Amino acid sequence: MEPNLVTDPKILNVLNELIQREPIFHRPELGTRRADFEQMTESTFWEVGASGRRYSREYVLDEIEKRYASPEEDTDQYCDRSQQI
């Protein structure tokens, strides 16, 4: 049986806000400090990478903090490759 992928109209505003924030840590207008990222995530937050590996909230926050401290480094790995041929 296929899952129901239709969003309940009562929560479309939530869906639209999430879409605008995705990817959450790649939007400097939403914040670039660790405290900003802490406010955007629940204490139980964890992320699944493209490889399928799970990352804890602390690990993600540490890495994001490093990324924004040295934005000129490793910027290519965060670019949107979906537009590349």
All heavy atoms as an XYZ file, in Angstrom:
712
protein
N       0.835     -1.179      0.000
C       0.000      0.000      0.000
C       0.887      1.252      0.000
O       1.829      1.359      0.764
C      -0.904     -0.008      1.227
C      -1.868      1.136      1.261
S      -3.118      0.822      2.515
C      -3.091      2.373      3.334
N       0.584      2.183     -0.851
C       1.331      3.428     -0.958
C       0.893      4.403      0.142
O      -0.274      4.443      0.507
C       1.082      4.083     -2.321
C       1.656      3.303     -3.479
C       3.173      3.265     -3.441
O       3.789      4.294     -3.148
O       3.724      2.175     -3.686
N       1.852      5.203      0.661
C       1.478      6.194      1.675
C       0.663      7.321      1.055
O       0.783      7.613     -0.128
C       2.826      6.710      2.174
C       3.762      6.465      1.041
C       3.266      5.226      0.345
N      -0.141      7.948      1.877
C      -0.917      9.119      1.451
C       0.019     10.327      1.494
O       0.446     10.760      2.555
C      -2.103      9.323      2.383
C      -2.941     10.515      1.970
O      -2.691     11.152      0.947
N      -3.943     10.823      2.765
N       0.357     10.879      0.332
C       1.312     11.980      0.258
C       0.645     13.329      0.086
O       1.281     14.291     -0.310
C       2.296     11.727     -0.890
C       3.117     10.440     -0.777
C       4.006     10.276     -1.993
C       3.942     10.428      0.498
N      -0.616     13.414      0.415
C      -1.354     14.668      0.309
C      -1.347     15.353      1.672
O      -1.707     14.751      2.677
C      -2.807     14.414     -0.159
C      -3.599     15.705     -0.209
C      -2.814     13.722     -1.515
N      -0.923     16.607      1.683
C      -0.875     17.369      2.929
C      -2.266     17.855      3.293
O      -2.984     18.389      2.455
C       0.063     18.576      2.779
O       1.355     18.096      2.402
C       0.162     19.376      4.062
N      -2.609     17.660      4.540
C      -3.894     18.141      5.050
C      -3.969     19.656      4.834
O      -3.065     20.383      5.245
C      -3.996     17.811      6.541
C      -5.333     18.171      7.149
O      -6.000     19.106      6.659
O      -5.708     17.518      8.132
N      -4.990     20.150      4.187
C      -5.106     21.596      3.921
C      -4.992     22.458      5.174
O      -4.569     23.607      5.099
C      -6.483     21.737      3.276
C      -6.786     20.401      2.697
C      -6.111     19.407      3.612
N      -5.329     21.906      6.329
C      -5.267     22.683      7.570
C      -3.832     23.027      7.964
O      -3.618     23.957      8.738
C      -5.946     21.924      8.715
C      -7.456     21.791      8.546
C      -8.072     21.078      9.728
C      -7.865     19.590      9.506
N      -8.576     18.735     10.446
N      -2.862     22.278      7.437
C      -1.466     22.549      7.807
C      -0.593     22.931      6.606
O       0.626     22.852      6.671
C      -0.851     21.351      8.562
C      -0.858     20.091      7.694
C      -1.544     21.127      9.889
C      -0.015     18.964      8.256
N      -1.201     23.378      5.530
C      -0.433     23.809      4.363
C       0.500     24.972      4.691
O       1.586     25.072      4.125
C      -1.354     24.187      3.206
C      -1.946     23.015      2.428
C      -2.922     23.513      1.375
C      -0.850     22.176      1.796
N       0.102     25.841      5.610
C       0.974     26.947      6.004
C       2.266     26.430      6.634
O       3.339     26.988      6.412
C       0.257     27.927      6.936
C      -0.213     27.264      8.216
O      -0.587     26.089      8.239
N      -0.227     28.023      9.294
N       2.185     25.352      7.388
C       3.371     24.749      7.996
C       4.255     24.159      6.894
O       5.477     24.366      6.880
C       2.988     23.668      9.024
C       4.218     22.941      9.539
C       2.195     24.281     10.167
N       3.654     23.452      5.960
C       4.402     22.880      4.841
C       5.126     23.971      4.065
O       6.312     23.850      3.750
C       3.473     22.098      3.908
C       4.119     21.557      2.634
C       5.218     20.555      2.955
C       3.066     20.944      1.733
N       4.448     25.062      3.775
C       5.061     26.156      3.021
C       6.231     26.771      3.785
O       7.253     27.113      3.184
C       4.021     27.210      2.661
C       3.059     26.705      1.616
O       3.411     25.881      0.780
N       1.833     27.194      1.655
N       6.102     26.921      5.085
C       7.208     27.465      5.875
C       8.403     26.516      5.863
O       9.552     26.947      5.725
C       6.772     27.732      7.314
C       7.870     28.377      8.129
C       7.439     28.754      9.532
O       6.237     28.866      9.799
O       8.344     28.958     10.363
N       8.151     25.227      5.971
C       9.238     24.251      5.938
C       9.943     24.258      4.583
O      11.171     24.198      4.512
C       8.714     22.842      6.256
C       8.274     22.626      7.691
C       7.594     21.275      7.835
C       9.448     22.752      8.645
N       9.185     24.353      3.509
C       9.769     24.402      2.170
C      10.674     25.613      2.030
O      11.768     25.528      1.465
C       8.660     24.387      1.093
C       8.001     23.006      1.038
C       9.218     24.783     -0.275
C       6.746     22.960      0.190
N      10.254     26.752      2.558
C      11.055     27.974      2.479
C      12.347     27.866      3.274
O      13.334     28.511      2.959
C      10.251     29.177      2.968
C       9.122     29.557      2.038
C       8.227     30.621      2.645
O       8.505     31.167      3.694
N       7.133     30.902      1.969
N      12.342     27.044      4.306
C      13.528     26.900      5.151
C      14.478     25.802      4.676
O      15.590     25.702      5.167
C      13.113     26.595      6.589
C      12.477     27.753      7.267
C      12.004     27.363      8.661
N      11.576     28.527      9.383
C      12.340     29.208     10.228
N      13.566     28.826     10.458
N      11.878     30.265     10.838
N      14.066     24.979      3.779
C      14.873     23.843      3.353
C      15.850     24.252      2.273
O      15.476     24.946      1.340
C      13.952     22.733      2.844
C      14.626     21.445      2.548
C      15.318     20.813      3.745
O      14.838     20.936      4.876
O      16.356     20.206      3.524
N      17.079     23.861      2.275
C      17.702     23.158      3.396
C      17.974     24.124      4.548
O      18.498     25.213      4.338
C      18.996     22.597      2.815
C      19.307     23.466      1.662
C      17.991     24.024      1.158
N      17.608     23.717      5.730
C      17.548     24.591      6.901
C      18.860     25.296      7.213
O      18.872     26.470      7.544
C      17.024     23.819      8.128
C      16.746     24.784      9.287
C      17.973     22.719      8.541
C      16.006     24.147     10.445
N      19.974     24.620      7.090
C      21.240     25.220      7.502
C      21.954     25.943      6.366
O      23.062     26.395      6.532
C      22.144     24.159      8.109
C      21.547     23.509      9.325
C      21.364     22.150      9.364
C      21.154     24.270     10.413
C      20.816     21.548     10.492
C      20.598     23.677     11.539
C      20.433     22.310     11.572
N      21.316     26.057      5.229
C      21.929     26.723      4.078
C      21.251     28.057      3.790
O      21.340     28.578      2.693
C      21.850     25.818      2.847
C      22.555     24.522      3.037
N      23.867     24.337      2.676
C      22.140     23.351      3.577
C      24.222     23.092      2.975
N      23.197     22.487      3.518
N      20.561     28.594      4.760
C      19.837     29.859      4.600
C      20.383     30.890      5.586
O      19.890     31.017      6.710
C      18.345     29.656      4.863
C      17.694     28.605      4.022
C      17.234     29.198      2.743
N      16.472     28.192      2.008
C      16.302     28.251      0.739
N      16.811     29.237      0.050
N      15.625     27.318      0.107
N      21.425     31.633      5.203
C      22.010     32.594      6.149
C      21.022     33.641      6.647
O      21.176     34.165      7.748
C      23.156     33.244      5.370
C      23.089     32.738      3.993
C      22.107     31.611      3.929
N      19.990     33.925      5.864
C      19.003     34.906      6.317
C      18.216     34.419      7.537
O      17.578     35.210      8.231
C      18.046     35.290      5.176
C      17.168     34.176      4.670
C      17.782     33.317      3.568
O      19.004     33.323      3.384
O      17.005     32.613      2.899
N      18.273     33.118      7.824
C      17.597     32.573      9.003
C      18.522     32.513     10.214
O      18.096     32.157     11.303
C      17.046     31.174      8.700
C      16.010     31.096      7.589
C      15.602     29.662      7.325
C      14.791     31.950      7.917
N      19.785     32.859     10.006
C      20.741     32.880     11.104
C      22.022     32.155     10.741
O      22.015     31.241      9.920
N      23.113     32.587     11.364
C      24.414     31.969     11.106
C      25.164     31.637     12.388
O      26.285     31.172     12.343
C      25.297     32.908     10.249
O      25.454     34.144     10.936
C      24.697     33.149      8.877
N      24.530     31.864     13.514
C      25.168     31.570     14.801
C      24.633     30.267     15.369
O      23.518     29.857     15.070
C      24.902     32.702     15.804
C      25.459     34.048     15.366
C      25.024     35.185     16.291
N      23.574     35.188     16.423
C      22.917     35.171     17.586
N      23.567     35.185     18.718
N      21.606     35.157     17.615
N      25.428     29.624     16.185
C      25.006     28.371     16.800
C      23.668     28.541     17.530
O      22.791     27.688     17.435
C      26.075     27.859     17.760
C      25.735     26.491     18.325
C      26.795     26.022     19.307
N      26.533     24.673     19.731
C      27.134     23.600     19.262
N      28.056     23.711     18.326
N      26.826     22.402     19.710
N      23.514     29.661     18.226
C      22.257     29.906     18.950
C      21.066     29.937     17.992
O      19.978     29.463     18.336
C      22.344     31.214     19.731
N      21.269     30.468     16.782
C      20.197     30.474     15.777
C      19.811     29.048     15.403
O      18.634     28.707     15.319
C      20.644     31.218     14.507
C      20.998     32.671     14.761
O      20.331     33.322     15.592
O      21.957     33.154     14.123
N      20.821     28.209     15.166
C      20.558     26.827     14.771
C      19.929     26.027     15.907
O      19.083     25.164     15.672
C      21.843     26.151     14.299
C      22.496     26.870     13.155
C      23.812     27.239     13.218
C      21.773     27.209     12.017
C      24.425     27.909     12.182
C      22.371     27.893     10.968
C      23.701     28.238     11.051
N      20.343     26.328     17.125
C      19.742     25.653     18.281
C      18.259     25.978     18.372
O      17.449     25.120     18.707
C      20.469     26.042     19.563
C      21.846     25.418     19.671
C      22.656     25.915     20.850
O      22.292     26.953     21.457
O      23.687     25.284     21.152
N      17.896     27.229     18.056
C      16.481     27.620     18.105
C      15.670     26.969     16.987
O      14.465     26.787     17.129
C      16.343     29.133     18.011
C      16.712     29.838     19.285
C      16.367     31.307     19.201
O      16.670     31.965     18.208
N      15.735     31.807     20.235
N      16.326     26.628     15.876
C      15.620     26.030     14.735
C      15.433     24.532     14.868
O      14.729     23.926     14.064
C      16.392     26.310     13.440
C      16.305     27.736     12.976
S      17.015     27.909     11.337
C      18.677     28.413     11.730
N      16.088     23.928     15.849
C      16.030     22.473     15.984
C      15.592     22.069     17.388
O      15.919     22.737     18.370
C      17.400     21.840     15.692
O      18.380     22.406     16.564
C      17.813     22.055     14.247
N      14.884     20.980     17.449
C      14.486     20.405     18.738
C      15.688     19.733     19.389
O      16.645     19.355     18.698
C      13.390     19.352     18.521
C      12.064     19.914     18.093
C      11.371     20.656     19.222
O      11.526     20.264     20.394
O      10.679     21.636     18.925
N      15.626     19.541     20.675
C      16.738     18.889     21.388
C      16.933     17.448     20.918
O      18.022     16.897     21.033
C      16.502     18.927     22.893
O      15.313     18.218     23.212
N      15.900     16.848     20.342
C      15.993     15.471     19.867
C      16.309     15.377     18.366
O      16.268     14.304     17.792
C      14.677     14.715     20.136
O      13.616     15.414     19.484
C      14.399     14.608     21.621
N      16.645     16.518     17.759
C      16.944     16.575     16.332
C      18.106     15.661     15.978
O      19.076     15.538     16.704
C      17.308     18.021     15.959
C      17.839     18.184     14.555
C      16.977     18.371     13.497
C      19.205     18.146     14.312
C      17.466     18.532     12.193
C      19.704     18.312     13.023
C      18.833     18.501     11.969
N      18.008     15.011     14.838
C      19.118     14.306     14.213
C      18.883     14.345     12.714
O      17.779     14.609     12.262
C      19.280     12.878     14.733
C      18.053     12.022     14.684
C      17.086     11.925     15.649
C      17.641     11.149     13.625
N      16.105     11.052     15.249
C      16.425     10.548     14.005
C      18.189     10.811     12.394
C      15.753      9.652     13.204
C      17.515      9.902     11.590
C      16.310      9.335     12.012
N      19.930     14.157     11.956
C      19.853     14.279     10.507
C      20.361     13.003      9.859
O      21.237     12.333     10.391
C      20.701     15.461     10.044
C      20.599     15.735      8.571
C      21.251     17.050      8.171
O      21.470     17.904      9.032
O      21.526     17.196      6.977
N      19.801     12.685      8.703
C      20.282     11.564      7.907
C      20.951     12.150      6.677
O      20.340     12.904      5.923
C      19.127     10.623      7.483
C      19.656      9.492      6.614
C      18.407     10.086      8.706
N      22.220     11.821      6.486
C      22.958     12.305      5.331
C      22.606     11.529      4.078
O      21.905     10.506      4.122
N      23.101     12.002      2.945
C      22.841     11.345      1.661
C      23.336      9.902      1.666
O      22.791      9.044      0.973
C      23.502     12.132      0.534
N      24.350      9.625      2.467
C      24.902      8.271      2.550
C      24.031      7.338      3.392
O      24.243      6.136      3.402
C      26.291      8.325      3.186
O      26.183      8.736      4.544
N      23.074      7.930      4.118
C      22.248      7.142      5.023
C      22.756      7.182      6.457
O      22.111      6.660      7.364
N      23.908      7.787      6.670
C      24.471      7.889      8.017
C      23.673      8.880      8.850
O      23.260      9.925      8.362
C      25.921      8.355      7.921
C      26.599      8.425      9.245
C      28.062      8.785      9.097
N      28.631      8.970     10.424
C      29.796      9.502     10.652
N      30.548      9.909      9.659
N      30.232      9.640     11.872
N      23.460      8.544     10.125
C      22.750      9.440     11.048
C      23.740     10.332     11.770
O      24.815      9.895     12.164
C      21.983      8.620     12.081
C      20.757      7.967     11.505
C      20.010      7.167     12.520
N      19.755      7.939     13.738
C      19.026      7.509     14.743
N      18.469      6.329     14.689
N      18.837      8.248     15.803
N      23.348     11.595     11.940
C      24.192     12.564     12.630
C      23.410     13.151     13.800
O      22.264     13.572     13.643
C      24.594     13.693     11.683
C      25.419     13.218     10.510
C      24.818     12.924      9.293
C      26.791     13.046     10.635
C      25.567     12.480      8.210
C      27.550     12.602      9.561
C      26.937     12.322      8.357
O      27.692     11.887      7.298
N      24.061     13.217     14.959
C      23.417     13.781     16.149
C      23.293     15.292     16.013
O      23.975     15.935     15.221
C      24.251     13.462     17.394
O      25.464     14.216     17.366
N      22.435     15.855     16.831
C      22.250     17.302     16.855
C      23.563     18.009     17.175
O      23.941     18.985     16.525
C      21.177     17.671     17.877
C      20.892     19.163     17.959
C      19.761     19.412     18.952
N      19.285     20.774     18.923
C      19.465     21.646     19.913
N      20.124     21.292     21.003
N      18.983     22.865     19.816
N      24.283     17.522     18.186
C      25.548     18.149     18.576
C      26.550     18.125     17.433
O      27.224     19.119     17.172
C      26.142     17.474     19.817
C      25.516     17.916     21.109
C      25.583     19.421     21.313
O      26.686     20.007     21.231
O      24.524     20.023     21.556
N      26.653     16.997     16.743
C      27.576     16.901     15.621
C      27.198     17.900     14.529
O      28.051     18.625     14.010
C      27.592     15.475     15.056
C      28.503     15.340     13.864
C      29.859     15.110     14.038
C      28.011     15.477     12.562
C      30.705     15.001     12.946
C      28.853     15.388     11.469
C      30.200     15.146     11.671
O      31.030     15.054     10.585
N      25.923     17.950     14.178
C      25.456     18.863     13.135
C      25.723     20.307     13.540
O      26.251     21.099     12.754
C      23.960     18.641     12.824
C      23.417     19.724     11.911
C      23.739     17.261     12.216
N      25.393     20.669     14.769
C      25.619     22.043     15.228
C      27.102     22.399     15.213
O      27.481     23.510     14.818
C      25.024     22.250     16.617
C      23.498     22.178     16.704
C      23.039     22.274     18.154
C      22.832     23.231     15.846
N      27.948     21.457     15.612
C      29.397     21.692     15.575
C      29.874     21.951     14.142
O      30.645     22.877     13.888
C      30.167     20.504     16.150
C      30.028     20.366     17.656
O      29.580     21.322     18.325
O      30.368     19.267     18.164
N      29.417     21.126     13.211
C      29.841     21.266     11.816
C      29.316     22.555     11.181
O      30.042     23.224     10.437
C      29.379     20.053     10.998
C      30.094     18.767     11.369
C      31.601     18.866     11.204
O      32.065     19.288     10.118
O      32.324     18.536     12.166
N      28.091     22.907     11.476
C      27.515     24.138     10.925
C      28.255     25.352     11.480
O      28.556     26.305     10.750
C      26.004     24.228     11.245
C      25.259     23.069     10.603
C      25.434     25.567     10.812
C      25.359     23.011      9.108
N      28.558     25.300     12.758
C      29.300     26.398     13.378
C      30.667     26.566     12.695
O      31.089     27.683     12.390
C      29.471     26.116     14.870
C      30.003     27.262     15.670
C      29.951     26.970     17.160
O      30.220     25.829     17.579
O      29.644     27.920     17.902
N      31.349     25.460     12.410
C      32.631     25.507     11.698
C      32.450     26.074     10.293
O      33.266     26.869      9.826
C      33.240     24.107     11.596
C      33.764     23.541     12.874
C      34.307     22.143     12.607
C      34.367     21.313     13.850
N      34.726     19.918     13.567
N      31.418     25.655      9.615
C      31.171     26.103      8.244
C      31.003     27.618      8.179
O      31.583     28.275      7.325
C      29.919     25.431      7.682
C      29.648     25.812      6.241
C      28.355     25.249      5.733
N      28.249     23.831      5.949
C      27.104     23.160      5.856
N      25.987     23.793      5.550
N      27.069     21.872      6.063
N      30.227     28.168      9.088
C      29.998     29.612      9.063
C      31.190     30.392      9.602
O      31.353     31.569      9.293
C      28.708     29.978      9.796
C      27.504     29.746      8.911
C      26.696     28.623      9.069
C      27.189     30.634      7.889
C      25.613     28.405      8.240
C      26.113     30.420      7.057
C      25.322     29.302      7.238
O      24.252     29.084      6.410
N      32.054     29.751     10.382
C      33.267     30.419     10.863
C      34.283     30.573      9.732
O      35.072     31.517      9.718
C      33.886     29.631     12.014
N      34.257     29.652      8.753
C      35.175     29.682      7.609
C      34.390     29.455      6.327
O      34.540     28.421      5.678
C      36.235     28.597      7.758
O      36.968     28.769      8.934
N      33.548     30.396      5.939
C      32.662     30.168      4.787
C      33.384     29.985      3.466
O      32.821     29.400      2.547
C      31.783     31.416      4.756
C      32.548     32.440      5.510
C      33.377     31.702      6.522
N      34.627     30.440      3.358
C      35.331     30.284      2.094
C      35.832     28.860      1.869
O      36.161     28.484      0.768
C      36.504     31.269      1.995
C      37.638     31.021      2.960
C      37.381     31.522      4.381
O      36.411     32.250      4.628
O      38.182     31.161      5.265
N      35.880     28.064      2.909
C      36.358     26.694      2.794
C      35.208     25.741      2.479
O      34.115     25.861      3.007
C      37.006     26.239      4.104
C      38.258     27.012      4.444
C      38.867     26.552      5.749
O      38.528     25.440      6.214
O      39.658     27.299      6.317
N      35.472     24.779      1.606
C      34.533     23.697      1.304
C      33.172     24.158      0.823
O      32.189     23.456      1.006
C      34.336     22.786      2.530
C      35.605     22.059      2.912
O      36.399     21.757      1.997
O      35.793     21.784      4.100
N      33.070     25.304      0.204
C      31.755     25.774     -0.224
C      31.191     24.929     -1.350
O      29.988     24.798     -1.479
C      31.811     27.246     -0.673
O      32.816     27.382     -1.674
C      32.094     28.162      0.495
N      32.057     24.313     -2.173
C      31.572     23.526     -3.301
C      30.773     22.308     -2.848
O      29.825     21.907     -3.503
C      32.735     23.073     -4.184
C      32.253     22.378     -5.431
O      31.408     22.973     -6.143
O      32.690     21.248     -5.695
N      31.112     21.733     -1.709
C      30.399     20.530     -1.282
C      28.962     20.809     -0.854
O      28.165     19.895     -0.729
C      31.156     19.820     -0.166
C      31.147     20.545      1.164
C      31.810     19.737      2.255
O      31.620     18.533      2.310
N      32.593     20.388      3.083
N      28.615     22.087     -0.664
C      27.262     22.421     -0.247
C      26.413     22.990     -1.377
O      25.286     23.378     -1.178
C      27.298     23.431      0.911
C      28.147     22.933      2.044
C      29.338     23.556      2.368
C      27.776     21.816      2.759
C      30.139     23.082      3.404
C      28.563     21.331      3.784
C      29.731     21.972      4.091
O      30.521     21.498      5.109
N      26.977     23.057     -2.588
C      26.225     23.635     -3.700
C      25.142     22.663     -4.164
O      25.217     21.461     -3.926
C      27.146     24.012     -4.853
S      27.838     22.621     -5.718
N      24.167     23.199     -4.830
C      23.059     22.408     -5.345
C      23.480     21.747     -6.645
O      23.551     22.382     -7.666
C      21.833     23.306     -5.567
C      20.628     22.555     -6.081
O      20.713     21.309     -6.219
O      19.612     23.196     -6.342
N      23.784     20.460     -6.593
C      24.239     19.749     -7.781
C      23.089     19.291     -8.675
O      23.318     18.806     -9.763
C      25.097     18.563     -7.371
C      26.334     18.969     -6.615
C      27.229     17.778     -6.354
N      28.270     18.075     -5.403
C      29.351     18.787     -5.643
N      29.522     19.313     -6.812
N      30.256     18.984     -4.715
N      21.869     19.492     -8.237
C      20.723     19.053     -9.040
C      20.608     19.847    -10.333
O      19.982     19.390    -11.271
C      19.426     19.156     -8.239
O      19.133     20.508     -7.968
N      21.216     21.032    -10.383
C      21.145     21.868    -11.565
C      22.305     21.610    -12.531
O      22.343     22.167    -13.605
C      21.128     23.350    -11.166
C      19.975     23.714    -10.263
C      18.621     23.425    -10.898
O      18.391     23.743    -12.048
N      17.737     22.788    -10.159
N      23.254     20.785    -12.113
C      24.412     20.516    -12.953
C      24.100     19.421    -13.968
O      23.309     18.529    -13.707
C      25.615     20.113    -12.108
C      26.065     21.243    -11.210
C      27.239     20.824    -10.342
O      27.637     19.675    -10.324
N      27.787     21.779     -9.636
N      24.748     19.504    -15.109
C      24.541     18.492    -16.162
C      25.583     17.421    -16.040
O      26.675     17.607    -15.699
C      24.602     19.151    -17.560
C      23.467     20.143    -17.681
C      24.550     18.107    -18.646
C      23.468     20.939    -18.972
